[in-house]
Amino acid sequence: MKKTMILALTLMLALLCTVGCSLIRRVAATEPDSAQETQETPAPTEAPSCLDAILGDWKIVYVEIGGTIRDPESVGMQSEFSFYPNGAGKLEAGVGEDVHGGIFVYTVSGNTITIVDEENDEQTVIYDPDADTLRMEHDDAAVVFVRKTGDASEAASEPAEEPDWKSVQLEKTVDDTGHEMIVITAAIPAGATIRILFSHQDDYSYINMENVQKLRKVKIPVEVFFPNEPLTDNVLEIRPSVTMTLADGTEHAVECPSFTHEFPMLLLAFDSEGEASEGVYNVSADRDGVYRLIGMLLSSEDETPAIDRDVTLTVNGTKAVVYEHGIFFANLKLVGNAPTTYTLVAEKDNYMTVTVDVIVSPGTADA
């Protein structure tokens, strides 16, 4: 499961604290000795605000573990910040290839920046105007410093773009009970209405009543997106339909990623004599030119009998009766002396359809 942005950073710092004593120190030889000393966290101030100073892009410059300064590359750590003038930003953080990121909102009080991600998790960042650095701490055991890679004055004069409302983020996850959920995260402009369209129930809609753009994360049970019809394949690509109606009343389609879902398949099992091959069941008629077919409908989901009231079984287009536990019977007559084919089709909503040809050949077997 994908971690939240701030949780990923917190876990990353905790990991560094755990393994810090075994890490090999790798600090640039040109770094001054004074940089080896533990630096105190700059005390937050109420005024002036550091908002203009923090705007722009930042990246990690070094890590402090137990009072020791370390090169982040030596521990495989990476982190990048972007602060936008509209109170939103982006963060990516991770160790090695395990990198997590997302969009956050932030507030500034003096030199203290509070960032809140899509899961409403908070992280405090302290700006040091003398060193022009940002500092984040976790349990006073590990500290991450980041530095600005762009010019704050340029960022203030040329504001970065807001998170684009024309597209949304999508991820698959599971809830506490293990149930699969689809999570859609959207940036909603002031006064705009987002709508997620559902085919078989009322649409989801949300109006941003605030005067600033707002992030919204919606968790939806995966079943809401099911087609509710028989399927020709058991793996289906599903793309949610999302629209945004802006404050001026104009409606726009919003780009949304697709996701794939694996559906169960129907299975046909036969309990009367015959020879099976892929999609075909060869049988012999009795002396009266009839073959008594006995079968059962199963589900690949849990290998239990399919629910008979939800399954439709046809034999050459004619609906057959399916009894309790998915059991069915059919008398298949031989037409003339040539092999006669009967096509069985079993269908159920949100299941892959199964088709089997039963070929009845002349035979001498007794009834």
Residue pairs with C-beta under 8 A, 6 or more apart in sequence:
1 173
1 174
2 100
2 171
2 173
3 11
3 100
4 100
4 102
4 117
4 118
4 119
4 121
5 91
5 93
5 100
5 101
5 102
5 103
5 104
5 117
5 118
5 121
6 91
6 104
6 115
6 117
6 119
6 121
6 122
6 123
7 119
7 121
8 93
8 94
8 100
8 101
9 79
9 91
9 93
9 100
9 123
9 136
9 144
10 123
10 138
12 77
12 79
12 93
12 94
12 95
13 136
13 138
13 141
13 142
13 144
14 138
14 139
14 142
15 95
16 23
16 63
16 65
16 75
16 77
16 95
16 142
17 65
17 138
17 139
17 141
17 142
19 75
20 65
20 66
20 68
20 142
21 66
23 65
23 70
23 74
23 75
24 74
25 68
25 70
25 74
26 70
26 71
26 73
26 74
27 35
27 36
27 62
27 69
27 70
27 71
28 71
31 69
35 62
35 69
36 68
36 69
38 64
38 67
39 64
41 126
41 135
41 137
41 143
42 111
42 126
42 127
42 128
42 129
42 130
42 135
43 111
44 109
44 110
44 111
44 112
44 126
45 110
45 111
46 109
46 110
47 110
48 110
49 108
49 109
49 110
50 108
50 110
50 111
50 113
50 127
50 129
51 108
52 152
52 153
52 156
53 127
53 129
53 132
53 152
54 83
54 108
54 113
54 127
54 134
54 148
54 152
55 83
55 84
55 85
55 152
55 155
55 156
55 159
55 160
56 82
56 83
56 148
56 149
56 150
56 151
56 152
56 154
56 155
56 160
57 80
57 81
57 82
57 148
57 149
57 150
57 155
58 80
58 81
58 82
58 83
58 134
58 146
58 147
58 148
58 149
59 79
59 80
59 81
59 146
59 147
59 149
60 72
60 77
60 78
60 79
60 80
60 144
60 145
60 146
60 147
61 72
61 133
61 145
61 146
61 147
62 69
62 70
62 71
62 72
62 145
63 69
63 70
63 71
63 72
63 75
63 77
63 142
63 143
63 144
63 145
64 70
64 142
64 143
64 144
64 145
65 141
65 142
66 141
72 78
72 79
75 95
76 95
76 96
77 94
77 95
77 144
78 92
78 93
78 94
78 95
78 99
79 91
79 92
79 93
79 94
79 144
79 146
80 90
80 91
80 92
80 93
80 146
81 89
81 90
81 91
81 134
81 146
82 89
82 90
82 91
82 160
83 89
83 106
83 113
83 155
84 159
84 160
84 161
84 162
85 155
85 156
85 159
85 160
86 159
86 162
86 212
86 213
87 105
87 106
87 107
87 212
88 103
88 104
88 105
88 106
88 162
88 163
88 187
88 213
88 215
89 103
89 104
89 105
89 106
89 115
90 101
90 102
90 103
90 104
90 163
91 101
91 102
91 104
91 115
91 117
92 99
92 100
92 101
93 99
93 100
93 101
94 100
102 117
102 118
102 169
102 185
103 117
103 118
103 163
103 185
103 187
103 215
104 115
104 116
104 117
104 118
105 115
105 116
105 215
106 113
106 114
106 115
106 116
107 113
107 114
111 126
111 127
111 128
111 129
112 124
112 125
112 126
112 127
113 124
113 125
113 126
113 127
113 134
114 122
114 123
114 124
114 125
115 122
115 123
115 125
116 122
117 123
118 185
118 215
118 217
119 217
123 136
124 136
124 137
125 134
125 135
125 136
126 134
126 135
126 136
127 133
127 134
127 135
128 134
128 135
132 147
132 148
133 145
133 146
133 147
134 145
134 146
134 147
135 143
135 144
135 145
136 143
136 144
136 146
137 143
162 187
162 213
163 187
163 213
163 215
164 187
165 186
165 187
165 188
165 189
165 192
165 213
165 244
165 254
166 244
166 252
166 254
166 255
167 254
167 255
167 256
168 184
168 185
168 186
168 242
168 254
168 255
168 256
168 257
169 184
169 185
169 186
169 257
170 182
170 183
170 184
170 185
170 240
170 256
170 257
170 258
170 259
171 182
171 183
172 180
172 181
172 182
172 183
172 222
172 259
173 180
173 181
173 183
173 219
174 180
174 181
175 181
175 219
179 221
180 221
180 222
181 219
181 220
181 221
181 222
182 219
182 220
182 221
182 222
182 224
182 225
182 240
182 259
183 217
183 218
183 219
183 220
184 196
184 217
184 218
184 220
184 240
184 242
184 256
185 215
185 216
185 217
185 218
186 194
186 215
186 216
186 218
186 242
186 244
186 254
187 213
187 214
187 215
188 194
188 206
188 208
188 213
188 214
188 215
188 216
188 244
189 208
189 213
189 244
189 246
189 247
190 208
190 210
190 211
190 212
190 213
190 214
190 247
191 207
191 208
191 209
191 211
191 246
191 247
192 207
192 208
192 244
192 245
192 246
192 247
193 205
193 206
193 207
193 208
193 244
193 245
194 205
194 206
194 208
194 216
194 242
194 243
194 244
194 254
195 203
195 204
195 205
195 242
195 243
195 244
195 245
196 203
196 204
196 205
196 218
196 220
196 240
196 241
196 242
197 203
197 240
197 241
197 242
197 243
198 204
198 224
198 225
199 225
199 227
199 228
200 224
200 226
200 228
201 224
204 218
204 220
206 216
206 218
208 214
208 216
222 261
225 238
225 240
225 261
226 261
226 349
226 350
227 236
227 349
227 350
228 349
228 350
229 349
229 350
230 347
230 348
230 349
230 351
230 353
231 263
231 350
231 351
231 352
231 353
232 352
232 353
233 352
234 262
234 263
234 264
234 265
234 300
234 352
235 260
235 261
235 262
235 263
236 260
236 261
236 263
237 258
237 259
237 260
238 258
238 259
238 260
238 261
239 256
239 257
239 258
239 259
240 256
240 258
241 253
241 256
242 253
242 254
242 255
242 256
243 251
243 252
243 253
243 254
244 251
244 252
244 254
245 251
245 252
246 252
263 350
263 351
263 352
264 299
264 300
264 301
264 350
264 351
264 352
265 299
265 300
265 351
265 352
265 354
266 297
266 298
266 299
266 300
266 306
266 311
266 346
266 347
266 348
266 351
266 352
266 353
266 354
267 297
267 298
267 299
267 300
267 354
268 295
268 296
268 297
268 298
268 344
268 346
268 354
268 356
269 295
269 296
269 297
269 298
270 276
270 281
270 293
270 294
270 295
271 294
271 295
271 296
272 283
272 291
272 292
272 293
272 294
272 295
273 283
273 284
273 365
274 281
274 282
274 283
274 284
274 358
275 281
275 282
275 283
276 282
279 355
279 356
279 357
280 356
280 357
280 358
280 359
281 356
281 357
281 358
281 359
282 359
282 361
283 291
283 293
283 332
283 358
283 359
283 360
283 361
284 291
284 360
284 361
284 362
284 363
284 364
284 365
285 291
285 332
285 333
285 334
285 360
285 361
285 362
285 363
285 365
286 292
286 363
286 365
286 366
286 367
287 364
287 365
287 366
287 367
288 367
289 333
289 334
289 362
290 331
290 332
290 333
290 334
290 367
291 331
291 332
291 333
291 334
291 358
291 360
292 329
292 330
292 331
292 332
292 367
293 329
293 330
293 331
293 332
293 358
294 327
294 328
294 329
295 327
295 328
295 329
295 330
295 344
296 305
296 325
296 326
296 327
296 328
297 305
297 306
297 308
297 311
297 313
297 322
297 326
297 328
297 346
298 304
298 305
298 306
298 326
299 305
299 306
299 351
305 325
305 326
305 327
306 326
306 346
306 348
306 351
307 326
307 348
308 322
308 323
308 324
308 325
308 326
310 348
310 349
311 322
311 326
311 346
311 347
311 348
312 319
312 346
312 347
312 348
313 319
313 320
313 322
313 328
313 344
313 345
313 346
314 320
314 344
314 345
315 330
315 332
315 342
315 343
315 344
316 342
316 343
317 343
320 328
320 330
321 328
321 329
322 328
330 342
330 344
332 340
332 342
332 358
332 360
333 340
333 360
334 340
334 360
334 361
334 362
337 362
339 359
339 360
339 361
339 362
340 359
340 360
341 357
341 358
341 359
341 360
342 357
342 358
342 359
342 360
343 355
343 356
343 357
343 358
344 355
344 356
344 357
344 358
345 353
345 354
345 355
346 353
346 354
346 355
347 353
